[in-house]
Amino acid sequence: MKIGCCVNMLAREGNATGSQWIGSLQKYGYDYVELPLAQVMELSDSDFQTLCDSLSRFGIPCECCNNFFPASVRLTGPQADLSKAEEYMQRAVPRAAKLGAKVIVFGSSGAKNVPDGFDKEEAFRQVVAVLKKAGEICGEYGIVIAIEPLNRKESNLILNLSEGAALMEAVSMPEVRLLVDYYHFVMEKDTLQTLRKWTPTLRHAHFADPKGRIFPLEANSEYTAFFEVLQEAGYSGRCSIEAYSETPETDLARGIQVLRKCLG
């Protein structure tokens, strides 16, 4: 299993992508970097090229992008506009492809959360329509969309693996699969039995210690059980640490060691 890191979680003022940590990932042996697509889309053409040059200079690929949609692109509710979402995707997906992304993560709580008073079934249908269009666009570039179930403190739509699977099945496209995020998984009290059921449809994973959404600093039996289910069910893809840190350099060095230990 490849290990990466969502560097936007480590971003400092003035660089929302977190790209200043790309060199550290290379130094500590990470396999790839995961960059935030919504923030990448805020870069000028010149700054985007600088980002691409940085990946080349350090020799570390961007195999995944998180943060598919910014909150300004409404996907549900009366303000949702499929044509605006499509226009954004027609610009964003080519940038993700140029970075080298094979997977784009669809969590995007700010864009997809259902407004108060709006029918949730209609909101679900709106998201299905968006993902069908996204699947068409991403398919042209060989990119898969990974639906990320979030937790109820962040979102009010798609909160566990079963709900993510229902969305995946409603879209019914090979370009739209699932993601499991250990932090959200634990917060929502999802089960290893459910994880085992849906692991064959996973195309990506995220990881953070649920106590504070921090880097894993010591292997434990809960971590190991989670990864054992993934491995036993045949998952051999990517897992990105998506965590906050007050001491990124130290935590980046330690975090990958812990996950390697959990993976055996």
LOLO-199728 format. One line per field, with one value per residue (C-alpha): residue number from 0; residue in one letter; x, y, z. Coordinates in Angstrom, 1 decimal, always signed. Layout:
n: NUM;...
res: A;...
u: X;...
v: Y;...
w: Z;...
END
This chain:
n: 0;1;2;3;4;5;6;7;8;9;10;11;12;13;14;15;16;17;18;19;20;21;22;23;24;25;26;27;28;29;30;31;32;33;34;35;36;37;38;39;40;41;42;43;44;45;46;47;48;49;50;51;52;53;54;55;56;57;58;59;60;61;62;63;64;65;66;67;68;69;70;71;72;73;74;75;76;77;78;79;80;81;82;83;84;85;86;87;88;89;90;91;92;93;94;95;96;97;98;99;100;101;102;103;104;105;106;107;108;109;110;111;112;113;114;115;116;117;118;119;120;121;122;123;124;125;126;127;128;129;130;131;132;133;134;135;136;137;138;139;140;141;142;143;144;145;146;147;148;149;150;151;152;153;154;155;156;157;158;159;160;161;162;163;164;165;166;167;168;169;170;171;172;173;174;175;176;177;178;179;180;181;182;183;184;185;186;187;188;189;190;191;192;193;194;195;196;197;198;199;200;201;202;203;204;205;206;207;208;209;210;211;212;213;214;215;216;217;218;219;220;221;222;223;224;225;226;227;228;229;230;231;232;233;234;235;236;237;238;239;240;241;242;243;244;245;246;247;248;249;250;251;252;253;254;255;256;257;258;259;260;261;262;263
res: M;K;I;G;C;C;V;N;M;L;A;R;E;G;N;A;T;G;S;Q;W;I;G;S;L;Q;K;Y;G;Y;D;Y;V;E;L;P;L;A;Q;V;M;E;L;S;D;S;D;F;Q;T;L;C;D;S;L;S;R;F;G;I;P;C;E;C;C;N;N;F;F;P;A;S;V;R;L;T;G;P;Q;A;D;L;S;K;A;E;E;Y;M;Q;R;A;V;P;R;A;A;K;L;G;A;K;V;I;V;F;G;S;S;G;A;K;N;V;P;D;G;F;D;K;E;E;A;F;R;Q;V;V;A;V;L;K;K;A;G;E;I;C;G;E;Y;G;I;V;I;A;I;E;P;L;N;R;K;E;S;N;L;I;L;N;L;S;E;G;A;A;L;M;E;A;V;S;M;P;E;V;R;L;L;V;D;Y;Y;H;F;V;M;E;K;D;T;L;Q;T;L;R;K;W;T;P;T;L;R;H;A;H;F;A;D;P;K;G;R;I;F;P;L;E;A;N;S;E;Y;T;A;F;F;E;V;L;Q;E;A;G;Y;S;G;R;C;S;I;E;A;Y;S;E;T;P;E;T;D;L;A;R;G;I;Q;V;L;R;K;C;L;G
u: +0.0;+1.3;+1.5;+0.9;-0.1;-2.7;-0.5;-3.3;-3.9;-0.4;-0.9;+0.4;-0.8;+0.1;+0.1;-3.3;-2.1;+0.5;+3.0;+5.8;+5.9;+6.5;+10.2;+9.7;+7.5;+10.2;+12.8;+10.8;+9.9;+6.3;+5.2;+3.1;+1.5;-2.2;-3.0;-6.3;-7.9;-10.1;-7.1;-5.0;-7.7;-7.1;-3.5;-2.6;-1.2;+2.3;+1.9;+0.4;+3.4;+5.6;+3.8;+4.2;+7.9;+8.2;+6.8;+9.3;+12.2;+11.6;+10.6;+7.4;+4.1;+0.7;-1.3;-4.5;-6.3;-8.7;-11.1;-12.8;-15.2;-15.0;-18.0;-18.7;-19.9;-23.2;-24.2;-27.4;-30.3;-32.1;-28.9;-27.3;-26.4;-25.2;-23.9;-21.7;-20.4;-19.7;-17.8;-15.7;-15.0;-14.0;-11.2;-10.3;-10.0;-7.4;-5.3;-5.6;-4.5;-1.5;-0.5;-0.6;-3.7;-5.3;-8.0;-10.0;-11.7;-15.3;-16.1;-16.7;-19.0;-19.2;-20.4;-22.7;-24.2;-28.0;-29.5;-32.0;-35.5;-34.4;-35.5;-32.6;-33.8;-33.8;-30.3;-29.2;-30.5;-28.7;-25.4;-26.0;-26.4;-23.1;-21.2;-22.5;-21.1;-17.9;-17.5;-17.8;-15.2;-12.8;-13.1;-11.6;-8.4;-8.4;-9.2;-11.5;-13.7;-13.6;-16.7;-15.6;-18.2;-17.7;-19.0;-22.1;-20.0;-18.9;-21.7;-25.4;-25.2;-23.2;-22.1;-20.9;-19.7;-23.2;-24.5;-21.4;-22.1;-25.7;-24.5;-22.0;-24.6;-27.0;-24.4;-23.5;-20.3;-16.9;-15.3;-17.1;-16.0;-15.5;-13.0;-12.7;-11.3;-10.4;-11.1;-14.7;-15.1;-14.5;-16.4;-19.5;-19.0;-18.9;-18.0;-15.2;-17.9;-19.2;-15.7;-15.1;-18.2;-17.3;-13.5;-13.7;-15.1;-12.5;-10.1;-8.5;-8.1;-7.4;-6.0;-5.7;-5.9;-9.6;-8.5;-7.9;-7.5;-3.7;-0.9;-0.6;+2.3;+2.2;+0.8;-2.1;-4.5;-7.3;-5.1;-3.8;-7.4;-8.4;-5.5;-5.8;-9.4;-8.3;-5.4;-7.4;-10.0;-7.4;-7.0;-3.5;-4.1;-3.1;-3.6;-3.0;-2.5;-5.0;-4.2;-3.4;-0.1;+1.6;+5.0;+4.7;+8.3;+8.4;+5.0;+5.7;+8.8;+6.9;+3.6;+4.9;+6.9;+3.7;+1.6;+4.4;+4.4;+0.7;+0.9;+3.4
v: +0.0;+3.4;+6.1;+9.8;+13.0;+15.7;+18.7;+21.2;+20.1;+21.5;+24.7;+28.0;+31.5;+32.5;+29.0;+27.3;+24.3;+23.3;+22.7;+23.9;+20.4;+18.5;+18.4;+17.0;+14.2;+13.2;+13.3;+11.0;+8.4;+9.2;+7.7;+10.7;+14.0;+14.7;+18.3;+20.2;+20.8;+23.7;+25.6;+24.6;+26.2;+29.5;+29.6;+31.7;+29.9;+31.0;+29.8;+26.5;+25.9;+26.6;+23.9;+21.4;+22.3;+21.7;+18.2;+17.5;+18.9;+16.7;+13.7;+13.0;+12.6;+14.0;+10.9;+12.2;+15.4;+16.1;+19.1;+18.6;+21.6;+24.9;+26.0;+28.7;+26.0;+25.0;+21.4;+21.1;+23.3;+26.0;+27.7;+24.6;+25.1;+22.0;+24.1;+26.1;+22.9;+21.5;+24.7;+24.4;+20.7;+21.4;+23.7;+21.7;+18.2;+19.1;+20.7;+17.6;+15.5;+17.7;+17.2;+13.5;+12.7;+9.3;+9.9;+13.0;+12.8;+14.0;+15.1;+18.8;+19.4;+23.1;+22.6;+19.6;+20.2;+20.4;+23.8;+24.0;+23.2;+21.7;+18.1;+15.7;+13.2;+16.0;+17.0;+13.4;+13.5;+16.8;+15.2;+12.1;+14.4;+16.2;+13.0;+11.6;+14.6;+14.4;+10.8;+11.7;+14.4;+12.5;+9.4;+11.4;+11.7;+8.2;+9.7;+8.0;+9.9;+8.6;+9.4;+10.3;+9.8;+12.5;+12.9;+14.7;+17.5;+18.5;+17.3;+16.4;+14.2;+10.9;+10.1;+6.4;+3.8;+2.4;+5.9;+6.4;+3.1;+4.1;+7.2;+5.2;+2.8;+5.5;+7.1;+3.7;+4.6;+2.8;+6.2;+6.8;+4.6;+4.9;+6.1;+5.3;+7.9;+6.4;+9.6;+9.9;+6.1;+6.2;+9.4;+7.9;+4.5;+2.6;-1.0;-3.3;-5.6;-2.8;-1.9;-5.5;-5.5;-2.4;-2.7;-4.1;-0.8;+1.4;+3.4;+5.5;+5.9;+8.6;+8.3;+10.3;+9.6;+10.3;+12.0;+15.4;+14.4;+14.3;+12.3;+8.7;+8.7;+5.2;+2.0;+0.4;-2.5;-0.4;+0.9;-2.6;-4.1;-1.4;-2.0;-5.8;-5.6;-3.6;-5.9;-9.1;-7.8;-7.2;-3.4;-2.4;+1.2;+4.4;+5.8;+9.5;+10.9;+13.7;+15.3;+18.5;+19.1;+21.8;+20.2;+19.1;+18.2;+15.8;+14.4;+13.7;+11.8;+9.7;+9.3;+7.3;+5.0;+4.2;+3.4;+1.2;-0.7;-1.1;-2.5;-5.0
w: +0.0;-0.9;+1.8;+1.1;+2.9;+2.4;+2.8;+2.8;+6.4;+7.2;+5.2;+6.6;+5.9;+2.3;+0.9;+1.1;-0.9;+1.7;-1.2;+1.0;+2.6;-0.7;+0.0;+3.4;+2.1;-0.3;+2.5;+4.8;+2.1;+1.3;-2.0;-3.2;-2.2;-2.1;-3.1;-2.6;-5.9;-4.9;-3.6;-6.6;-8.8;-7.0;-8.3;-11.3;-14.4;-13.3;-9.8;-11.0;-13.2;-10.2;-8.3;-11.1;-11.3;-7.5;-7.9;-10.7;-8.7;-5.6;-7.7;-5.8;-7.7;-6.9;-7.3;-5.6;-5.1;-2.2;-1.8;-5.2;-5.0;-3.3;-1.1;-3.7;-6.2;-4.7;-5.4;-3.4;-2.6;-4.6;-5.5;-7.0;-10.7;-12.6;-15.5;-13.1;-11.5;-15.0;-16.0;-12.8;-13.5;-17.1;-15.7;-12.6;-13.9;-16.5;-13.8;-11.6;-14.6;-15.3;-11.6;-12.3;-10.2;-10.6;-8.0;-7.0;-3.6;-3.3;+0.2;-0.4;+2.6;+2.0;-1.5;-0.9;+2.5;+2.3;+3.2;+6.1;+4.9;+1.6;+0.8;+1.3;-1.3;-3.9;-2.6;-3.1;-6.7;-7.3;-6.1;-8.3;-11.4;-10.5;-10.1;-13.3;-15.1;-13.1;-14.1;-17.7;-17.5;-15.3;-17.5;-20.3;-18.2;-16.6;-13.2;-10.7;-8.2;-4.7;-2.6;+0.9;+3.7;+6.3;+9.9;+11.1;+12.7;+9.2;+6.9;+6.7;+3.6;+3.1;+6.6;+6.5;+4.0;+3.4;+2.5;+0.3;-1.4;-2.0;-3.8;-5.8;-6.9;-7.8;-10.1;-11.5;-13.3;-13.0;-12.6;-9.3;-6.4;-2.6;-0.1;+3.6;+6.0;+9.4;+11.3;+9.9;+10.1;+13.9;+14.5;+12.9;+14.7;+11.4;+11.7;+10.4;+9.1;+6.9;+5.8;+4.8;+2.7;+0.7;+0.5;-3.0;-4.2;-2.4;-4.6;-1.8;+2.0;+4.5;+8.0;+11.2;+14.8;+15.8;+19.0;+17.7;+14.0;+14.5;+13.0;+14.2;+16.6;+18.0;+16.5;+18.3;+18.0;+16.5;+13.7;+13.0;+12.9;+10.4;+8.0;+8.4;+7.0;+4.1;+3.3;+3.8;+1.4;-1.2;-1.0;-2.1;-3.2;-1.5;+2.0;+2.8;+6.2;+6.5;+9.8;+11.6;+13.3;+15.4;+14.6;+11.0;+10.4;+13.4;+12.7;+9.0;+10.0;+12.6;+10.9;+8.0;+10.3;+12.3;+9.2;+7.8;+11.0;+11.0;+7.4;+8.5
END
